[in-house]
Amino acid sequence: MSAAKKTSSRTWLPLILIVVGALLLFGNLQLFAFGWIFDMLLDFWPLIIVAMGVSRIVSGKSRDFAGGLQLIGVGLLLQILVFGWLPGNLLSYWPYALIVVGLWLIFIQPKNKRIEKELASQRLQLREVLRDARYSLACDGFEGGSVFALLSRIECDLSDCTEDVVTMRLSMRVRWSAVTLFVPDTWRVTFTMRHSIGAPLDRRVLGNPPDGSAAPELQISGSMLGARLEIRDREDTEGTADGEDDATT
């Protein structure tokens, strides 16, 4: 990625916040009449914070995963306050903060820490919610499987797998998540996925084997929403990419 693209990706979100803030300020000062646009911004501005959290998770960087979840939680809480869904005096609800913190520490915080597991199976079966994890699968006769990811960052290394069938089928449903599959460069990978706000990408150095070859085929089906799905070589790890990004900043 060029320096210009990196700079653009890092500045568009602050610019949006500045523009939205200016519109809200002008509306409050009655300098301009924005009509329904101003009313919508006034009612739904916390969703900008939620979108920032989702963007952090989908970026795929482990250091942004916990921060993304926190932004989503703050944005949803502010949206509830804006809609006035909490009747009575707001100060009377402060004990709920202790409950929320306790639930966060029990159910959410442990999942913020990245886990690494080695799997031994011919089928990949993953169902992850609010998870940051890396899985390694080493097996003879890989067949495919299914993956579901919601607000998660998942890496799965299939580089050490071999195949006994010509066609392997992997069903994936990815929602507001970042999923990376490391696969052998001898496999052909084809996508038959419905996708919105994001599309699957094959970022292997050599790409797919040529058409008409006898290469085994990994067929990936399913759907994506606000997500990132990438196919990579094992050597092209994110740790290296993060290091290069840090060195250029």
Secondary structure, DSSP 8 states (H G I E B T S, - for coil): --HHHHHHHHHHHHHHHHHHHHHHHHHHTTSS--THHHHHHHHHTHHHHHHHHHHHHHTT-GGGHHHHHHHHHHHHHHHHHHHT-S-S-GGGGHHHHHHHHHHIIIIIHHHHS-EEEEE--SEEEEEEES-EEEEEE--EEE-EEEEEEES-EEEEE-TT-EESSSEEEEEEEEES-EEEEE--TTSEEEEEEEEES--EEE--SS-S--TTS---EEEEEEEEES-EEEEE-TTS-HHHHHHHHHHH-
